[in-house]
């Protein structure tokens, strides 16, 4: 069994957000806009052709996925966060600082009783993130 976060974006921000996430995490990016849908198929009545129908980044056996919200609402992303476990503190700090730039930091990335490094923020696209490091504190 596996779980893969699927993020919805308002205001046509999905393509920009996923290019940014690829720059932060690497991985293989795929983006399909509504204009890419085969002729004769209506992805969503009234959907803007330039908006993203589906985007994904393949990351180490998992995926980060998303689209522009077909309802146009998008709304704030509350009650959920994407959690990333970095292999070490240096990578965790790099990822956290990239995600936090232009967003809001809730907990700065620093050692915690449960981790060598942990931080939480909301990025400039309104997505909540928790960045952690693998392994036990002090190990």
LINZI-V633005 format. One record per residue. N is the residue number from 1. RES is the residue in one small letter. PHI is phi in whole degrees, -180 to 180 (* if undefined). PSI is psi as a letter, one per 30 degrees, with the letter a starting at -180 (999 if undefined). NEAR is the number of other C-alpha atoms within 10 Angstrom. Layout:
<<N	RES	PHI	PSI	NEAR> <N	RES	PHI	PSI	NEAR>>
This chain:
<<1	x	*	k	2> <2	x	-145	l	6> <3	x	-120	k	8> <4	x	-134	j	11> <5	x	-59	k	14> <6	x	-126	j	14> <7	x	-104	k	20> <8	x	-109	k	24> <9	x	-123	k	25> <10	x	-98	l	19> <11	x	60	g	11> <12	x	65	h	19> <13	x	-89	f	16> <14	x	-61	e	26> <15	x	-60	e	23> <16	x	-61	e	10> <17	x	-62	e	20> <18	x	-72	e	21> <19	x	-65	e	16> <20	x	-62	e	14> <21	x	-62	e	18> <22	x	-63	e	17> <23	x	-64	e	13> <24	x	-78	e	15> <25	x	-102	f	14> <26	x	80	a	14> <27	x	89	l	16> <28	x	-93	j	12> <29	x	-95	k	18> <30	x	-130	k	14> <31	x	-132	k	19> <32	x	-119	j	16> <33	x	-89	l	20> <34	x	-62	f	19> <35	x	-70	f	16> <36	x	-83	f	13> <37	x	-67	k	13> <38	x	-56	k	9> <39	x	-56	k	7> <40	x	92	f	6> <41	x	-109	k	8> <42	x	-101	j	12> <43	x	-64	e	17> <44	x	-165	k	11> <45	x	-53	k	7> <46	x	80	g	9> <47	x	-67	k	19> <48	x	-71	k	17> <49	x	-59	e	13> <50	x	-83	f	14> <51	x	-74	l	23> <52	x	-82	k	25> <53	x	-83	e	24> <54	x	-160	k	19> <55	x	-132	k	23> <56	x	-151	l	22> <57	x	-126	k	21> <58	x	-80	k	16> <59	x	-133	j	14> <60	x	50	h	9> <61	x	89	f	6> <62	x	-121	a	13> <63	x	-139	k	19> <64	x	-107	k	20> <65	x	-129	l	20> <66	x	-176	l	23> <67	x	-162	l	25> <68	x	-73	k	27> <69	x	-63	j	21> <70	x	-65	f	20> <71	x	-80	f	11> <72	x	83	f	14> <73	x	-78	e	12> <74	x	68	d	16> <75	x	55	l	11> <76	x	-69	k	13> <77	x	-92	j	15> <78	x	-120	l	9> <79	x	78	g	6> <80	x	-153	l	10> <81	x	-141	k	16> <82	x	-87	k	16> <83	x	-106	k	13> <84	x	-120	k	17> <85	x	-102	j	16> <86	x	-78	l	20> <87	x	-70	f	12> <88	x	-158	l	14> <89	x	-64	e	21> <90	x	-63	e	12> <91	x	-68	e	16> <92	x	-60	e	24> <93	x	-65	e	21> <94	x	-61	e	13> <95	x	-64	e	20> <96	x	-59	e	26> <97	x	-63	e	20> <98	x	-66	e	17> <99	x	-67	e	26> <100	x	-76	f	21> <101	x	-60	k	13> <102	x	81	g	12> <103	x	-113	b	17> <104	x	-135	k	16> <105	x	-90	k	19> <106	x	-96	e	14> <107	x	-134	j	11> <108	x	-61	l	17> <109	x	-74	j	24> <110	x	-162	l	14> <111	x	-60	k	16> <112	x	-135	l	12> <113	x	-61	f	10> <114	x	-107	f	13> <115	x	-158	l	17> <116	x	-68	f	20> <117	x	-163	k	24> <118	x	-150	k	24> <119	x	-156	l	22> <120	x	-134	k	22> <121	x	-157	l	24> <122	x	-115	k	21> <123	x	-81	l	20> <124	x	-67	f	14> <125	x	-100	g	17> <126	x	89	g	18> <127	x	-95	k	20> <128	x	-80	k	24> <129	x	-129	k	21> <130	x	-123	k	19> <131	x	-112	k	25> <132	x	-130	l	29> <133	x	-118	k	23> <134	x	-74	l	16> <135	x	91	l	14> <136	x	-80	l	10> <137	x	-58	k	13> <138	x	76	g	9> <139	x	-99	999	7>>
